[in-house]
């Protein structure tokens, strides 16, 4: 997830919304997902659960991001120290809010993240601290979610904040803010996604969309969005298990 230019083969991941454990990253990686976003904004995950999944993900070609519940040191710093590859920050409406997230997620001189390197994120020790801090700043992903009309209008300024890695369109909250909840084919959403994709491209950062709609993700890819988060582990379970059960019931004549 490093390209800022439109990519004909977007990187596809999924949300982790309900279930944790060391097997979760392994299963998602085996399926073919490139990354997972653990949802601590709405989900009930604890730091120990996050640490376990981050430790397993570090052994795989699988990036573990965490959607934090707020722009706050106690969330952002701990998540990164336990070894997450990056964070997703919801409801960012201004460049000032994005800059505050960067301040908490990045080491100086870019930010003011607390330095504690005998931790999982560093492999429990470093030889050259200045070099490690610089490398960690470059490696740590910071995505912000654009979820309101205000945020769309400020997308260019948000994308230009040093340390912001990319913009994720949050269609559900955006549509709710526009009085069109659930209307994924509404023109106002297409216009907003186009504006977000253009703002990100102009700033040289990534853009993407989080949705359970394959059609919406496809539209995002057509606009040049290169990072797509498709549904969640729970959504995949419900849809897959439901389809399998219906198929069996039809074969048994009990549907």
C-alpha positions in Angstrom: 0.0 0.0 0.0 2.6 2.5 -1.1 1.6 3.7 -4.6 0.1 7.2 -4.8 -0.7 7.0 -8.5 -3.9 5.2 -9.8 -3.2 1.5 -9.7 -4.9 -0.9 -12.1 -4.6 -3.6 -9.4 -5.8 -2.0 -6.1 -4.7 -3.5 -2.8 -7.7 -5.2 -1.1 -8.2 -5.7 2.6 -11.1 -6.1 5.0 -12.3 -4.9 8.3 -12.0 -7.0 11.5 -15.1 -6.0 13.4 -16.0 -8.8 15.8 -13.5 -11.6 16.2 -9.9 -11.7 17.4 -7.2 -14.3 18.0 -4.0 -15.4 16.4 -5.8 -17.2 13.7 -7.6 -14.2 12.3 -4.7 -12.6 10.4 -3.6 -16.0 9.2 -7.1 -16.8 7.8 -7.4 -13.4 6.1 -4.0 -13.7 4.7 -4.7 -17.2 3.4 -7.8 -16.0 1.7 -5.8 -13.4 -0.1 -6.5 -10.1 1.7 -3.5 -7.8 1.9 -4.5 -6.0 5.1 -7.0 -5.8 7.9 -8.4 -2.9 9.8 -9.3 -3.8 13.3 -12.3 -1.6 14.3 -11.8 -0.2 17.8 -14.1 2.7 17.0 -17.2 0.4 17.1 -15.7 -3.0 18.2 -15.0 -4.3 21.6 -11.3 -5.2 21.1 -8.8 -4.9 24.0 -5.1 -4.0 23.7 -4.0 -7.6 24.4 -6.1 -8.8 21.5 -4.6 -6.2 19.2 -1.1 -7.1 20.3 -1.7 -10.8 19.5 -3.0 -10.1 16.0 -0.2 -7.6 15.4 2.4 -10.1 16.4 1.0 -12.7 14.0 0.6 -10.2 11.2 4.3 -9.2 11.5 5.2 -12.7 10.5 3.1 -12.6 7.4 2.8 -10.4 4.3 -0.2 -8.8 5.9 -0.6 -5.3 7.2 -2.6 -4.8 10.4 -4.1 -1.3 10.8 -6.3 -0.2 13.7 -9.2 2.2 13.5 -8.9 4.2 16.7 -11.9 5.6 18.4 -10.5 9.1 18.8 -7.5 11.4 18.2 -6.0 10.8 21.6 -2.6 9.8 22.9 -3.9 6.9 25.0 -5.3 5.3 21.8 -2.8 6.1 19.1 0.4 5.7 21.0 -0.5 2.4 22.6 -1.8 0.9 19.4 1.4 1.7 17.5 3.7 0.6 20.4 2.0 -2.8 20.5 3.1 -3.3 16.9 0.3 -2.2 14.6 1.4 -1.2 11.1 -0.6 2.0 11.2 -3.9 3.6 12.2 -7.1 4.8 10.6 -8.6 7.9 12.2 -12.3 8.4 11.8 -14.2 11.6 11.3 -11.3 13.9 10.3 -12.9 17.2 9.1 -10.0 19.5 9.0 -6.2 19.8 8.4 -5.9 20.8 12.0 -7.4 17.5 13.2 -5.2 15.6 10.7 -2.1 17.4 12.0 -3.0 16.5 15.6 -3.2 12.8 14.6 0.2 13.1 13.0 1.6 14.7 16.1 0.5 11.7 18.2 1.5 9.0 15.7 4.9 10.2 14.5 8.2 10.8 16.3 10.0 14.1 16.2 10.6 16.3 14.3 7.4 15.4 12.5 5.4 14.7 15.6 5.6 14.1 19.4 5.0 10.4 19.7 6.4 9.1 23.0 9.6 7.2 22.6 9.6 3.7 24.2 11.5 1.3 22.0 11.9 -1.8 24.2 8.5 -2.7 22.7 6.9 -4.9 20.1 7.0 -2.2 17.4 10.8 -2.2 17.5 11.4 -5.9 18.0 12.2 -5.0 21.7 15.3 -3.0 21.1 17.2 -0.8 18.6 20.9 -0.1 18.1 20.7 3.2 16.4 17.8 5.2 17.9 17.8 8.3 15.6 17.9 6.0 12.5 15.1 3.8 14.0 12.8 6.8 14.7 13.3 8.1 11.2 12.5 4.6 9.7 9.5 4.2 12.0 8.1 7.5 10.9 8.4 6.5 7.2 6.9 3.0 7.8 4.0 3.9 10.1 0.8 4.3 8.1 -1.7 7.1 9.0 -5.0 7.1 7.1 -7.8 9.5 7.8 -11.4 9.0 7.1 -13.4 11.5 5.1 -17.0 11.2 6.3 -18.7 14.6 6.0 -19.3 17.3 3.5 -17.0 19.5 5.5 -14.2 16.9 5.2 -14.7 16.5 1.5 -14.4 20.3 1.1 -11.2 20.2 3.1 -9.8 17.0 1.5 -7.0 18.8 -0.4 -5.8 20.5 2.8 -6.1 17.3 4.8 -4.2 15.3 2.2 -1.4 17.9 2.2 -0.6 17.5 5.9 2.9 16.1 6.2 2.6 12.6 7.7 -0.8 11.7 6.3 -0.4 8.5 4.3 -3.8 8.4 2.7 -7.5 9.3 2.7 -10.3 6.7 3.2 -13.8 7.6 2.1 -16.4 6.6 4.7 -19.6 6.3 2.6 -22.1 5.3 5.3 -21.5 8.3 7.6 -21.1 10.7 4.6 -24.5 9.6 3.2 -26.1 9.9 6.6 -24.7 13.5 6.9 -26.3 14.2 3.5 -29.7 12.9 4.5 -29.4 9.9 2.2 -28.4 7.0 4.4 -27.7 3.7 2.6 -28.1 5.2 -0.9 -24.7 4.0 -2.2 -25.7 4.9 -5.8 -26.5 8.6 -4.9 -24.7 11.1 -7.1 -23.5 13.1 -4.1 -21.4 10.2 -3.0 -19.8 9.8 -6.5 -18.9 13.5 -6.5 -17.4 13.2 -3.0 -15.4 10.2 -3.9 -14.1 11.8 -7.0 -13.1 14.9 -5.0 -11.3 12.8 -2.4 -9.4 10.7 -5.0 -8.3 13.9 -6.8 -7.2 15.6 -3.6 -5.1 12.5 -2.6 -3.6 12.2 -6.1 -2.6 15.9 -6.1 -0.9 15.5 -2.7 0.9 12.3 -3.7 -0.9 10.2 -1.1 -3.1 7.2 -1.3 -6.9 7.1 -1.4 -9.4 4.4 -0.8 -12.9 3.5 0.4 -14.3 1.3 3.1 -17.5 -0.5 2.1 -19.3 -3.9 2.0 -20.5 -3.0 -1.6 -18.3 -4.5 -4.4 -20.0 -2.1 -6.8 -19.0 0.9 -4.8 -15.4 -0.4 -4.4 -15.3 -0.9 -8.2 -16.4 2.7 -8.7 -13.7 3.9 -6.3 -11.1 1.9 -8.2 -12.2 3.6 -11.5 -11.6 6.9 -9.8 -8.0 5.9 -9.0 -8.5 4.8 -5.4 -5.9 2.1 -4.8 -6.7 0.9 -1.3 -10.0 -0.9 -0.9 -11.4 -2.3 2.4 -14.1 -4.9 1.5 -16.7 -5.8 4.1 -15.6 -7.4 7.3 -14.7 -10.9 8.7 -18.2 -10.9 10.2 -19.8 -9.9 6.9 -17.9 -12.6 5.0 -19.0 -15.2 7.6 -22.7 -14.2 7.5 -22.8 -14.1 3.7 -20.7 -17.2 3.1 -22.3 -19.3 5.8 -25.8 -18.1 4.7 -25.1 -19.0 1.1 -23.7 -22.4 2.0 -26.7 -23.2 4.3 -29.2 -22.1 1.6 -27.5 -24.3 -0.9 -27.6 -27.3 1.4 -31.2 -26.7 2.2 -32.1 -26.6 -1.5 -30.3 -29.9 -2.1 -32.2 -31.4 0.8 -35.5 -30.0 -0.3 -35.9 -28.1 3.0 -35.5 -24.6 1.8 
